[in-house]
Amino acid sequence: MTENPTRQHRPSGPSGPSLPSGSTRAAFARGRIVPPWSLLAAGVLLGGALGGAYGVLKPPTYTATSYVIAVPTEQSDPASALGFAQAYGRVATQLAVLGDAQVWAGVPVRTLEQSVQTATSPDAPMVAVSATSPRPDLAADMANAVARALTRHANDTKSSTHVELQQFSRAPKPTAASSASPKVTGLVGASAGGLLGGLVLLVRPRRTVDPTLQASVPSPATAGDGHGQR
């Protein structure tokens, strides 16, 4: 018998690798997608770590406050003393006062300008002079030196202003730091990191689904096809 020439022989070796189905590819794609909440969690953790490290590495600062009070003389009244107290609070950080204070504080005027602040009250004729420094003793010395210089300048003109400035309370040496602790800076950093993570989630581009990964659903048969198959 002659062999049929049109017959084809297929190799009996192992078949090639089969391609994954659409559902399998979709499962792989979902496994590679990062959950949205992970960005928020990463922001909170990173911000908390950076904030805590900042609180640990940054040296603590101390704040000391001295108080002076404006007292009216016999030719004046309490209302005038209150007004002059507001004015003295504004001139306490001027160069004329700080130039004398640097002698008693033992620091340059530039340091006093950066470290000293004043505050006044609308109800009491009192001026609060605060100084901040990494050294608690230097903070107290600067606050007391500025208060002393301010009192001296004010009393040089009390014959015309009829208001005398007196030392009400000297600044004691602070025993606790006024700067934020590492726990507080860590909480602030975690809040900021969470906020940034939330903003990233809001502005990130929306993910588009590959049509080839979607499962195909057979369309319902039309009425015409149903009548034709009888």
mmCIF file of the C-alpha atoms, coordinates in Angstrom:
data_MODEL
# 
_entry.id   MODEL 
# 
loop_
_atom_site.group_PDB 
_atom_site.id 
_atom_site.type_symbol 
_atom_site.label_atom_id 
_atom_site.label_alt_id 
_atom_site.label_comp_id 
_atom_site.label_asym_id 
_atom_site.label_entity_id 
_atom_site.label_seq_id 
_atom_site.pdbx_PDB_ins_code 
_atom_site.Cartn_x 
_atom_site.Cartn_y 
_atom_site.Cartn_z 
_atom_site.occupancy 
_atom_site.B_iso_or_equiv 
_atom_site.pdbx_formal_charge 
_atom_site.auth_seq_id 
_atom_site.auth_comp_id 
_atom_site.auth_asym_id 
_atom_site.auth_atom_id 
_atom_site.pdbx_PDB_model_num 
ATOM 1   C CA . MET A 1 1   ? 0.000   0.000   0.000  1.00 0.00 ? 1   MET A CA 1 
ATOM 2   C CA . THR A 1 2   ? 1.139   3.415   -0.823 1.00 0.00 ? 2   THR A CA 1 
ATOM 3   C CA . GLU A 1 3   ? 1.206   6.011   1.922  1.00 0.00 ? 3   GLU A CA 1 
ATOM 4   C CA . ASN A 1 4   ? -1.116  8.956   1.586  1.00 0.00 ? 4   ASN A CA 1 
ATOM 5   C CA . PRO A 1 5   ? 1.164   11.908  0.720  1.00 0.00 ? 5   PRO A CA 1 
ATOM 6   C CA . THR A 1 6   ? -1.253  14.411  2.149  1.00 0.00 ? 6   THR A CA 1 
ATOM 7   C CA . ARG A 1 7   ? -1.013  12.986  5.616  1.00 0.00 ? 7   ARG A CA 1 
ATOM 8   C CA . GLN A 1 8   ? 1.072   15.087  7.972  1.00 0.00 ? 8   GLN A CA 1 
ATOM 9   C CA . HIS A 1 9   ? 3.049   13.772  10.900 1.00 0.00 ? 9   HIS A CA 1 
ATOM 10  C CA . ARG A 1 10  ? 3.084   15.890  14.088 1.00 0.00 ? 10  ARG A CA 1 
ATOM 11  C CA . PRO A 1 11  ? 6.017   15.698  16.430 1.00 0.00 ? 11  PRO A CA 1 
ATOM 12  C CA . SER A 1 12  ? 5.375   13.707  19.545 1.00 0.00 ? 12  SER A CA 1 
ATOM 13  C CA . GLY A 1 13  ? 7.476   15.991  21.746 1.00 0.00 ? 13  GLY A CA 1 
ATOM 14  C CA . PRO A 1 14  ? 6.137   18.075  24.653 1.00 0.00 ? 14  PRO A CA 1 
ATOM 15  C CA . SER A 1 15  ? 3.812   20.903  23.742 1.00 0.00 ? 15  SER A CA 1 
ATOM 16  C CA . GLY A 1 16  ? 4.875   24.576  24.150 1.00 0.00 ? 16  GLY A CA 1 
ATOM 17  C CA . PRO A 1 17  ? 3.957   26.683  27.210 1.00 0.00 ? 17  PRO A CA 1 
ATOM 18  C CA . SER A 1 18  ? 0.354   27.755  27.299 1.00 0.00 ? 18  SER A CA 1 
ATOM 19  C CA . LEU A 1 19  ? -0.497  31.425  27.778 1.00 0.00 ? 19  LEU A CA 1 
ATOM 20  C CA . PRO A 1 20  ? -2.293  32.339  30.980 1.00 0.00 ? 20  PRO A CA 1 
ATOM 21  C CA . SER A 1 21  ? -5.963  33.000  30.752 1.00 0.00 ? 21  SER A CA 1 
ATOM 22  C CA . GLY A 1 22  ? -7.530  36.440  31.172 1.00 0.00 ? 22  GLY A CA 1 
ATOM 23  C CA . SER A 1 23  ? -8.582  35.796  34.770 1.00 0.00 ? 23  SER A CA 1 
ATOM 24  C CA . THR A 1 24  ? -5.059  34.670  35.697 1.00 0.00 ? 24  THR A CA 1 
ATOM 25  C CA . ARG A 1 25  ? -3.499  37.803  34.194 1.00 0.00 ? 25  ARG A CA 1 
ATOM 26  C CA . ALA A 1 26  ? -6.003  39.949  36.073 1.00 0.00 ? 26  ALA A CA 1 
ATOM 27  C CA . ALA A 1 27  ? -5.065  38.261  39.337 1.00 0.00 ? 27  ALA A CA 1 
ATOM 28  C CA . PHE A 1 28  ? -1.375  38.910  38.675 1.00 0.00 ? 28  PHE A CA 1 
ATOM 29  C CA . ALA A 1 29  ? -2.087  42.554  37.863 1.00 0.00 ? 29  ALA A CA 1 
ATOM 30  C CA . ARG A 1 30  ? -4.092  43.034  41.068 1.00 0.00 ? 30  ARG A CA 1 
ATOM 31  C CA . GLY A 1 31  ? -1.205  41.555  43.060 1.00 0.00 ? 31  GLY A CA 1 
ATOM 32  C CA . ARG A 1 32  ? 1.189   44.165  41.680 1.00 0.00 ? 32  ARG A CA 1 
ATOM 33  C CA . ILE A 1 33  ? -1.062  47.126  42.517 1.00 0.00 ? 33  ILE A CA 1 
ATOM 34  C CA . VAL A 1 34  ? -0.083  49.011  45.708 1.00 0.00 ? 34  VAL A CA 1 
ATOM 35  C CA . PRO A 1 35  ? -3.081  49.604  47.991 1.00 0.00 ? 35  PRO A CA 1 
ATOM 36  C CA . PRO A 1 36  ? -3.980  53.316  48.242 1.00 0.00 ? 36  PRO A CA 1 
ATOM 37  C CA . TRP A 1 37  ? -3.875  53.297  52.031 1.00 0.00 ? 37  TRP A CA 1 
ATOM 38  C CA . SER A 1 38  ? -0.204  52.275  51.943 1.00 0.00 ? 38  SER A CA 1 
ATOM 39  C CA . LEU A 1 39  ? 0.759   55.786  50.748 1.00 0.00 ? 39  LEU A CA 1 
ATOM 40  C CA . LEU A 1 40  ? -1.024  57.313  53.721 1.00 0.00 ? 40  LEU A CA 1 
ATOM 41  C CA . ALA A 1 41  ? 0.586   54.876  56.157 1.00 0.00 ? 41  ALA A CA 1 
ATOM 42  C CA . ALA A 1 42  ? 4.023   55.489  54.654 1.00 0.00 ? 42  ALA A CA 1 
ATOM 43  C CA . GLY A 1 43  ? 3.568   59.249  55.007 1.00 0.00 ? 43  GLY A CA 1 
ATOM 44  C CA . VAL A 1 44  ? 2.571   58.925  58.660 1.00 0.00 ? 44  VAL A CA 1 
ATOM 45  C CA . LEU A 1 45  ? 5.510   56.649  59.491 1.00 0.00 ? 45  LEU A CA 1 
ATOM 46  C CA . LEU A 1 46  ? 8.069   58.722  57.597 1.00 0.00 ? 46  LEU A CA 1 
ATOM 47  C CA . GLY A 1 47  ? 6.806   62.019  59.013 1.00 0.00 ? 47  GLY A CA 1 
ATOM 48  C CA . GLY A 1 48  ? 6.766   60.653  62.551 1.00 0.00 ? 48  GLY A CA 1 
ATOM 49  C CA . ALA A 1 49  ? 10.318  59.346  62.210 1.00 0.00 ? 49  ALA A CA 1 
ATOM 50  C CA . LEU A 1 50  ? 11.630  62.636  60.819 1.00 0.00 ? 50  LEU A CA 1 
ATOM 51  C CA . GLY A 1 51  ? 9.792   64.686  63.459 1.00 0.00 ? 51  GLY A CA 1 
ATOM 52  C CA . GLY A 1 52  ? 11.077  62.525  66.289 1.00 0.00 ? 52  GLY A CA 1 
ATOM 53  C CA . ALA A 1 53  ? 14.634  62.688  64.956 1.00 0.00 ? 53  ALA A CA 1 
ATOM 54  C CA . TYR A 1 54  ? 14.390  66.478  64.724 1.00 0.00 ? 54  TYR A CA 1 
ATOM 55  C CA . GLY A 1 55  ? 13.260  66.700  68.354 1.00 0.00 ? 55  GLY A CA 1 
ATOM 56  C CA . VAL A 1 56  ? 16.134  64.480  69.489 1.00 0.00 ? 56  VAL A CA 1 
ATOM 57  C CA . LEU A 1 57  ? 18.900  66.142  67.459 1.00 0.00 ? 57  LEU A CA 1 
ATOM 58  C CA . LYS A 1 58  ? 17.834  69.771  67.959 1.00 0.00 ? 58  LYS A CA 1 
ATOM 59  C CA . PRO A 1 59  ? 19.277  71.187  71.214 1.00 0.00 ? 59  PRO A CA 1 
ATOM 60  C CA . PRO A 1 60  ? 16.641  72.307  73.749 1.00 0.00 ? 60  PRO A CA 1 
ATOM 61  C CA . THR A 1 61  ? 15.977  75.992  74.303 1.00 0.00 ? 61  THR A CA 1 
ATOM 62  C CA . TYR A 1 62  ? 15.030  77.786  77.523 1.00 0.00 ? 62  TYR A CA 1 
ATOM 63  C CA . THR A 1 63  ? 12.940  80.901  78.007 1.00 0.00 ? 63  THR A CA 1 
ATOM 64  C CA . ALA A 1 64  ? 13.165  83.328  80.936 1.00 0.00 ? 64  ALA A CA 1 
ATOM 65  C CA . THR A 1 65  ? 10.793  86.262  81.504 1.00 0.00 ? 65  THR A CA 1 
ATOM 66  C CA . SER A 1 66  ? 11.247  89.434  83.507 1.00 0.00 ? 66  SER A CA 1 
ATOM 67  C CA . TYR A 1 67  ? 8.412   91.880  84.309 1.00 0.00 ? 67  TYR A CA 1 
ATOM 68  C CA . VAL A 1 68  ? 8.482   95.634  84.740 1.00 0.00 ? 68  VAL A CA 1 
ATOM 69  C CA . ILE A 1 69  ? 5.526   97.821  85.690 1.00 0.00 ? 69  ILE A CA 1 
ATOM 70  C CA . ALA A 1 70  ? 4.701   101.422 84.890 1.00 0.00 ? 70  ALA A CA 1 
ATOM 71  C CA . VAL A 1 71  ? 3.684   103.444 87.964 1.00 0.00 ? 71  VAL A CA 1 
ATOM 72  C CA . PRO A 1 72  ? 2.110   106.923 87.620 1.00 0.00 ? 72  PRO A CA 1 
ATOM 73  C CA . THR A 1 73  ? 3.486   109.759 89.719 1.00 0.00 ? 73  THR A CA 1 
ATOM 74  C CA . GLU A 1 74  ? 1.372   112.337 91.553 1.00 0.00 ? 74  GLU A CA 1 
ATOM 75  C CA . GLN A 1 75  ? 1.064   114.422 88.401 1.00 0.00 ? 75  GLN A CA 1 
ATOM 76  C CA . SER A 1 76  ? -0.264  111.506 86.312 1.00 0.00 ? 76  SER A CA 1 
ATOM 77  C CA . ASP A 1 77  ? -3.045  108.898 86.357 1.00 0.00 ? 77  ASP A CA 1 
ATOM 78  C CA . PRO A 1 78  ? -3.315  105.112 85.741 1.00 0.00 ? 78  PRO A CA 1 
ATOM 79  C CA . ALA A 1 79  ? -4.540  105.631 82.178 1.00 0.00 ? 79  ALA A CA 1 
ATOM 80  C CA . SER A 1 80  ? -1.324  107.435 81.289 1.00 0.00 ? 80  SER A CA 1 
ATOM 81  C CA . ALA A 1 81  ? 0.734   104.694 82.907 1.00 0.00 ? 81  ALA A CA 1 
ATOM 82  C CA . LEU A 1 82  ? -1.086  102.097 80.806 1.00 0.00 ? 82  LEU A CA 1 
ATOM 83  C CA . GLY A 1 83  ? -0.375  104.027 77.629 1.00 0.00 ? 83  GLY A CA 1 
ATOM 84  C CA . PHE A 1 84  ? 3.301   104.445 78.449 1.00 0.00 ? 84  PHE A CA 1 
ATOM 85  C CA . ALA A 1 85  ? 3.586   100.737 79.267 1.00 0.00 ? 85  ALA A CA 1 
ATOM 86  C CA . GLN A 1 86  ? 2.447   99.970  75.705 1.00 0.00 ? 86  GLN A CA 1 
ATOM 87  C CA . ALA A 1 87  ? 5.052   102.391 74.361 1.00 0.00 ? 87  ALA A CA 1 
ATOM 88  C CA . TYR A 1 88  ? 7.835   100.949 76.533 1.00 0.00 ? 88  TYR A CA 1 
ATOM 89  C CA . GLY A 1 89  ? 6.996   97.463  75.279 1.00 0.00 ? 89  GLY A CA 1 
ATOM 90  C CA . ARG A 1 90  ? 7.633   98.611  71.710 1.00 0.00 ? 90  ARG A CA 1 
ATOM 91  C CA . VAL A 1 91  ? 10.928  100.397 72.409 1.00 0.00 ? 91  VAL A CA 1 
ATOM 92  C CA . ALA A 1 92  ? 12.384  97.644  74.610 1.00 0.00 ? 92  ALA A CA 1 
ATOM 93  C CA . THR A 1 93  ? 13.849  95.855  71.594 1.00 0.00 ? 93  THR A CA 1 
ATOM 94  C CA . GLN A 1 94  ? 15.252  98.995  69.997 1.00 0.00 ? 94  GLN A CA 1 
ATOM 95  C CA . LEU A 1 95  ? 18.973  99.562  69.585 1.00 0.00 ? 95  LEU A CA 1 
ATOM 96  C CA . ALA A 1 96  ? 19.131  102.293 72.256 1.00 0.00 ? 96  ALA A CA 1 
ATOM 97  C CA . VAL A 1 97  ? 17.947  99.861  74.940 1.00 0.00 ? 97  VAL A CA 1 
ATOM 98  C CA . LEU A 1 98  ? 19.740  96.779  73.670 1.00 0.00 ? 98  LEU A CA 1 
ATOM 99  C CA . GLY A 1 99  ? 23.007  98.707  73.394 1.00 0.00 ? 99  GLY A CA 1 
ATOM 100 C CA . ASP A 1 100 ? 23.019  99.205  77.172 1.00 0.00 ? 100 ASP A CA 1 
ATOM 101 C CA . ALA A 1 101 ? 21.694  95.696  77.884 1.00 0.00 ? 101 ALA A CA 1 
ATOM 102 C CA . GLN A 1 102 ? 24.558  93.979  76.061 1.00 0.00 ? 102 GLN A CA 1 
ATOM 103 C CA . VAL A 1 103 ? 26.985  95.211  78.699 1.00 0.00 ? 103 VAL A CA 1 
ATOM 104 C CA . TRP A 1 104 ? 25.115  93.467  81.523 1.00 0.00 ? 104 TRP A CA 1 
ATOM 105 C CA . ALA A 1 105 ? 24.130  90.412  79.491 1.00 0.00 ? 105 ALA A CA 1 
ATOM 106 C CA . GLY A 1 106 ? 27.611  89.838  78.061 1.00 0.00 ? 106 GLY A CA 1 
ATOM 107 C CA . VAL A 1 107 ? 26.335  89.099  74.527 1.00 0.00 ? 107 VAL A CA 1 
ATOM 108 C CA . PRO A 1 108 ? 26.328  91.123  71.300 1.00 0.00 ? 108 PRO A CA 1 
ATOM 109 C CA . VAL A 1 109 ? 23.385  93.274  70.312 1.00 0.00 ? 109 VAL A CA 1 
ATOM 110 C CA . ARG A 1 110 ? 22.696  90.899  67.411 1.00 0.00 ? 110 ARG A CA 1 
ATOM 111 C CA . THR A 1 111 ? 22.092  88.064  69.865 1.00 0.00 ? 111 THR A CA 1 
ATOM 112 C CA . LEU A 1 112 ? 19.694  90.190  71.886 1.00 0.00 ? 112 LEU A CA 1 
ATOM 113 C CA . GLU A 1 113 ? 17.781  91.173  68.757 1.00 0.00 ? 113 GLU A CA 1 
ATOM 114 C CA . GLN A 1 114 ? 17.294  87.521  67.849 1.00 0.00 ? 114 GLN A CA 1 
ATOM 115 C CA . SER A 1 115 ? 16.534  86.248  71.351 1.00 0.00 ? 115 SER A CA 1 
ATOM 116 C CA . VAL A 1 116 ? 14.516  88.935  73.173 1.00 0.00 ? 116 VAL A CA 1 
ATOM 117 C CA . GLN A 1 117 ? 10.786  89.565  72.780 1.00 0.00 ? 117 GLN A CA 1 
ATOM 118 C CA . THR A 1 118 ? 8.368   91.766  74.696 1.00 0.00 ? 118 THR A CA 1 
ATOM 119 C CA . ALA A 1 119 ? 4.667   91.569  75.411 1.00 0.00 ? 119 ALA A CA 1 
ATOM 120 C CA . THR A 1 120 ? 2.199   94.009  76.949 1.00 0.00 ? 120 THR A CA 1 
ATOM 121 C CA . SER A 1 121 ? -1.331  93.757  78.280 1.00 0.00 ? 121 SER A CA 1 
ATOM 122 C CA . PRO A 1 122 ? -4.213  96.062  77.324 1.00 0.00 ? 122 PRO A CA 1 
ATOM 123 C CA . ASP A 1 123 ? -5.509  95.915  80.907 1.00 0.00 ? 123 ASP A CA 1 
ATOM 124 C CA . ALA A 1 124 ? -2.376  96.183  83.063 1.00 0.00 ? 124 ALA A CA 1 
ATOM 125 C CA . PRO A 1 125 ? 0.541   98.680  82.803 1.00 0.00 ? 125 PRO A CA 1 
ATOM 126 C CA . MET A 1 126 ? 3.089   95.858  82.685 1.00 0.00 ? 126 MET A CA 1 
ATOM 127 C CA . VAL A 1 127 ? 5.782   94.838  80.208 1.00 0.00 ? 127 VAL A CA 1 
ATOM 128 C CA . ALA A 1 128 ? 7.015   91.228  79.943 1.00 0.00 ? 128 ALA A CA 1 
ATOM 129 C CA . VAL A 1 129 ? 10.577  90.861  78.642 1.00 0.00 ? 129 VAL A CA 1 
ATOM 130 C CA . SER A 1 130 ? 11.376  87.300  77.509 1.00 0.00 ? 130 SER A CA 1 
ATOM 131 C CA . ALA A 1 131 ? 14.690  85.891  76.314 1.00 0.00 ? 131 ALA A CA 1 
ATOM 132 C CA . THR A 1 132 ? 15.383  82.500  74.727 1.00 0.00 ? 132 THR A CA 1 
ATOM 133 C CA . SER A 1 133 ? 18.711  80.672  74.722 1.00 0.00 ? 133 SER A CA 1 
ATOM 134 C CA . PRO A 1 134 ? 20.119  77.124  74.719 1.00 0.00 ? 134 PRO A CA 1 
ATOM 135 C CA . ARG A 1 135 ? 21.597  78.004  78.126 1.00 0.00 ? 135 ARG A CA 1 
ATOM 136 C CA . PRO A 1 136 ? 19.071  78.605  80.917 1.00 0.00 ? 136 PRO A CA 1 
ATOM 137 C CA . ASP A 1 137 ? 21.384  80.947  82.830 1.00 0.00 ? 137 ASP A CA 1 
ATOM 138 C CA . LEU A 1 138 ? 22.033  83.072  79.735 1.00 0.00 ? 138 LEU A CA 1 
ATOM 139 C CA . ALA A 1 139 ? 18.291  83.324  79.036 1.00 0.00 ? 139 ALA A CA 1 
ATOM 140 C CA . ALA A 1 140 ? 17.721  84.751  82.525 1.00 0.00 ? 140 ALA A CA 1 
ATOM 141 C CA . ASP A 1 141 ? 20.683  87.132  82.226 1.00 0.00 ? 141 ASP A CA 1 
ATOM 142 C CA . MET A 1 142 ? 19.464  88.534  78.896 1.00 0.00 ? 142 MET A CA 1 
ATOM 143 C CA . ALA A 1 143 ? 15.887  89.054  80.122 1.00 0.00 ? 143 ALA A CA 1 
ATOM 144 C CA . ASN A 1 144 ? 17.042  90.819  83.277 1.00 0.00 ? 144 ASN A CA 1 
ATOM 145 C CA . ALA A 1 145 ? 19.577  92.950  81.385 1.00 0.00 ? 145 ALA A CA 1 
ATOM 146 C CA . VAL A 1 146 ? 16.992  94.224  78.899 1.00 0.00 ? 146 VAL A CA 1 
ATOM 147 C CA . ALA A 1 147 ? 14.483  94.917  81.689 1.00 0.00 ? 147 ALA A CA 1 
ATOM 148 C CA . ARG A 1 148 ? 17.135  96.830  83.605 1.00 0.00 ? 148 ARG A CA 1 
ATOM 149 C CA . ALA A 1 149 ? 18.137  98.904  80.561 1.00 0.00 ? 149 ALA A CA 1 
ATOM 150 C CA . LEU A 1 150 ? 14.492  99.646  79.757 1.00 0.00 ? 150 LEU A CA 1 
ATOM 151 C CA . THR A 1 151 ? 13.845  100.789 83.326 1.00 0.00 ? 151 THR A CA 1 
ATOM 152 C CA . ARG A 1 152 ? 16.842  103.074 83.234 1.00 0.00 ? 152 ARG A CA 1 
ATOM 153 C CA . HIS A 1 153 ? 15.818  104.712 79.952 1.00 0.00 ? 153 HIS A CA 1 
ATOM 154 C CA . ALA A 1 154 ? 12.226  105.176 81.118 1.00 0.00 ? 154 ALA A CA 1 
ATOM 155 C CA . ASN A 1 155 ? 13.196  106.740 84.434 1.00 0.00 ? 155 ASN A CA 1 
ATOM 156 C CA . ASP A 1 156 ? 15.538  109.200 82.732 1.00 0.00 ? 156 ASP A CA 1 
ATOM 157 C CA . THR A 1 157 ? 12.446  110.918 81.321 1.00 0.00 ? 157 THR A CA 1 
ATOM 158 C CA . LYS A 1 158 ? 9.982   110.425 84.179 1.00 0.00 ? 158 LYS A CA 1 
ATOM 159 C CA . SER A 1 159 ? 10.092  114.162 84.996 1.00 0.00 ? 159 SER A CA 1 
ATOM 160 C CA . SER A 1 160 ? 8.380   114.827 81.673 1.00 0.00 ? 160 SER A CA 1 
ATOM 161 C CA . THR A 1 161 ? 6.295   111.661 81.294 1.00 0.00 ? 161 THR A CA 1 
ATOM 162 C CA . HIS A 1 162 ? 5.234   111.556 84.972 1.00 0.00 ? 162 HIS A CA 1 
ATOM 163 C CA . VAL A 1 163 ? 5.453   107.748 84.767 1.00 0.00 ? 163 VAL A CA 1 
ATOM 164 C CA . GLU A 1 164 ? 8.042   105.654 86.559 1.00 0.00 ? 164 GLU A CA 1 
ATOM 165 C CA . LEU A 1 165 ? 9.084   102.178 85.455 1.00 0.00 ? 165 LEU A CA 1 
ATOM 166 C CA . GLN A 1 166 ? 9.906   99.736  88.231 1.00 0.00 ? 166 GLN A CA 1 
ATOM 167 C CA . GLN A 1 167 ? 11.167  96.177  88.344 1.00 0.00 ? 167 GLN A CA 1 
ATOM 168 C CA . PHE A 1 168 ? 8.190   93.962  89.179 1.00 0.00 ? 168 PHE A CA 1 
ATOM 169 C CA . SER A 1 169 ? 9.764   90.504  88.934 1.00 0.00 ? 169 SER A CA 1 
ATOM 170 C CA . ARG A 1 170 ? 13.239  89.360  87.968 1.00 0.00 ? 170 ARG A CA 1 
ATOM 171 C CA . ALA A 1 171 ? 13.611  86.465  85.530 1.00 0.00 ? 171 ALA A CA 1 
ATOM 172 C CA . PRO A 1 172 ? 14.559  83.281  87.372 1.00 0.00 ? 172 PRO A CA 1 
ATOM 173 C CA . LYS A 1 173 ? 16.756  80.626  85.814 1.00 0.00 ? 173 LYS A CA 1 
ATOM 174 C CA . PRO A 1 174 ? 14.410  78.268  83.946 1.00 0.00 ? 174 PRO A CA 1 
ATOM 175 C CA . THR A 1 175 ? 14.477  74.631  84.992 1.00 0.00 ? 175 THR A CA 1 
ATOM 176 C CA . ALA A 1 176 ? 12.562  73.136  82.060 1.00 0.00 ? 176 ALA A CA 1 
ATOM 177 C CA . ALA A 1 177 ? 13.046  73.581  78.343 1.00 0.00 ? 177 ALA A CA 1 
ATOM 178 C CA . SER A 1 178 ? 10.487  75.632  76.460 1.00 0.00 ? 178 SER A CA 1 
ATOM 179 C CA . SER A 1 179 ? 11.130  73.858  73.145 1.00 0.00 ? 179 SER A CA 1 
ATOM 180 C CA . ALA A 1 180 ? 8.956   70.972  71.999 1.00 0.00 ? 180 ALA A CA 1 
ATOM 181 C CA . SER A 1 181 ? 9.869   67.470  73.152 1.00 0.00 ? 181 SER A CA 1 
ATOM 182 C CA . PRO A 1 182 ? 10.683  64.655  70.678 1.00 0.00 ? 182 PRO A CA 1 
ATOM 183 C CA . LYS A 1 183 ? 7.259   63.149  71.325 1.00 0.00 ? 183 LYS A CA 1 
ATOM 184 C CA . VAL A 1 184 ? 5.533   66.363  70.293 1.00 0.00 ? 184 VAL A CA 1 
ATOM 185 C CA . THR A 1 185 ? 7.707   66.856  67.213 1.00 0.00 ? 185 THR A CA 1 
ATOM 186 C CA . GLY A 1 186 ? 7.081   63.230  66.273 1.00 0.00 ? 186 GLY A CA 1 
ATOM 187 C CA . LEU A 1 187 ? 3.317   63.715  66.465 1.00 0.00 ? 187 LEU A CA 1 
ATOM 188 C CA . VAL A 1 188 ? 3.560   66.890  64.412 1.00 0.00 ? 188 VAL A CA 1 
ATOM 189 C CA . GLY A 1 189 ? 5.686   65.120  61.818 1.00 0.00 ? 189 GLY A CA 1 
ATOM 190 C CA . ALA A 1 190 ? 3.268   62.176  61.643 1.00 0.00 ? 190 ALA A CA 1 
ATOM 191 C CA . SER A 1 191 ? 0.350   64.560  61.119 1.00 0.00 ? 191 SER A CA 1 
ATOM 192 C CA . ALA A 1 192 ? 2.199   66.400  58.369 1.00 0.00 ? 192 ALA A CA 1 
ATOM 193 C CA . GLY A 1 193 ? 3.221   63.139  56.715 1.00 0.00 ? 193 GLY A CA 1 
ATOM 194 C CA . GLY A 1 194 ? -0.338  61.841  56.807 1.00 0.00 ? 194 GLY A CA 1 
ATOM 195 C CA . LEU A 1 195 ? -1.584  65.083  55.283 1.00 0.00 ? 195 LEU A CA 1 
ATOM 196 C CA . LEU A 1 196 ? 0.952   64.889  52.462 1.00 0.00 ? 196 LEU A CA 1 
ATOM 197 C CA . GLY A 1 197 ? 0.077   61.253  51.865 1.00 0.00 ? 197 GLY A CA 1 
ATOM 198 C CA . GLY A 1 198 ? -3.599  62.154  51.610 1.00 0.00 ? 198 GLY A CA 1 
ATOM 199 C CA . LEU A 1 199 ? -2.806  64.925  49.128 1.00 0.00 ? 199 LEU A CA 1 
ATOM 200 C CA . VAL A 1 200 ? -0.819  62.481  47.006 1.00 0.00 ? 200 VAL A CA 1 
ATOM 201 C CA . LEU A 1 201 ? -3.804  60.143  46.947 1.00 0.00 ? 201 LEU A CA 1 
ATOM 202 C CA . LEU A 1 202 ? -6.029  62.982  45.788 1.00 0.00 ? 202 LEU A CA 1 
ATOM 203 C CA . VAL A 1 203 ? -3.806  64.244  42.982 1.00 0.00 ? 203 VAL A CA 1 
ATOM 204 C CA . ARG A 1 204 ? -2.415  60.925  41.719 1.00 0.00 ? 204 ARG A CA 1 
ATOM 205 C CA . PRO A 1 205 ? -3.597  59.838  38.256 1.00 0.00 ? 205 PRO A CA 1 
ATOM 206 C CA . ARG A 1 206 ? -6.458  57.400  38.161 1.00 0.00 ? 206 ARG A CA 1 
ATOM 207 C CA . ARG A 1 207 ? -5.589  53.838  37.165 1.00 0.00 ? 207 ARG A CA 1 
ATOM 208 C CA . THR A 1 208 ? -7.130  52.611  33.908 1.00 0.00 ? 208 THR A CA 1 
ATOM 209 C CA . VAL A 1 209 ? -8.074  48.943  33.622 1.00 0.00 ? 209 VAL A CA 1 
ATOM 210 C CA . ASP A 1 210 ? -6.642  47.039  30.666 1.00 0.00 ? 210 ASP A CA 1 
ATOM 211 C CA . PRO A 1 211 ? -9.580  45.787  28.568 1.00 0.00 ? 211 PRO A CA 1 
ATOM 212 C CA . THR A 1 212 ? -7.740  42.528  27.903 1.00 0.00 ? 212 THR A CA 1 
ATOM 213 C CA . LEU A 1 213 ? -7.718  41.796  31.653 1.00 0.00 ? 213 LEU A CA 1 
ATOM 214 C CA . GLN A 1 214 ? -11.455 42.108  32.040 1.00 0.00 ? 214 GLN A CA 1 
ATOM 215 C CA . ALA A 1 215 ? -13.432 38.907  32.009 1.00 0.00 ? 215 ALA A CA 1 
ATOM 216 C CA . SER A 1 216 ? -15.553 38.573  28.886 1.00 0.00 ? 216 SER A CA 1 
ATOM 217 C CA . VAL A 1 217 ? -19.252 38.164  29.505 1.00 0.00 ? 217 VAL A CA 1 
ATOM 218 C CA . PRO A 1 218 ? -21.323 36.590  26.737 1.00 0.00 ? 218 PRO A CA 1 
ATOM 219 C CA . SER A 1 219 ? -23.956 38.915  25.365 1.00 0.00 ? 219 SER A CA 1 
ATOM 220 C CA . PRO A 1 220 ? -27.549 37.761  25.547 1.00 0.00 ? 220 PRO A CA 1 
ATOM 221 C CA . ALA A 1 221 ? -29.017 36.249  22.429 1.00 0.00 ? 221 ALA A CA 1 
ATOM 222 C CA . THR A 1 222 ? -31.234 38.504  20.396 1.00 0.00 ? 222 THR A CA 1 
ATOM 223 C CA . ALA A 1 223 ? -34.829 37.732  19.652 1.00 0.00 ? 223 ALA A CA 1 
ATOM 224 C CA . GLY A 1 224 ? -34.073 37.080  15.990 1.00 0.00 ? 224 GLY A CA 1 
ATOM 225 C CA . ASP A 1 225 ? -31.467 34.478  16.819 1.00 0.00 ? 225 ASP A CA 1 
ATOM 226 C CA . GLY A 1 226 ? -33.832 32.771  19.170 1.00 0.00 ? 226 GLY A CA 1 
ATOM 227 C CA . HIS A 1 227 ? -36.548 32.396  16.526 1.00 0.00 ? 227 HIS A CA 1 
ATOM 228 C CA . GLY A 1 228 ? -34.095 31.161  13.940 1.00 0.00 ? 228 GLY A CA 1 
ATOM 229 C CA . GLN A 1 229 ? -32.939 28.196  16.023 1.00 0.00 ? 229 GLN A CA 1 
ATOM 230 C CA . ARG A 1 230 ? -36.040 26.007  16.007 1.00 0.00 ? 230 ARG A CA 1 
# 
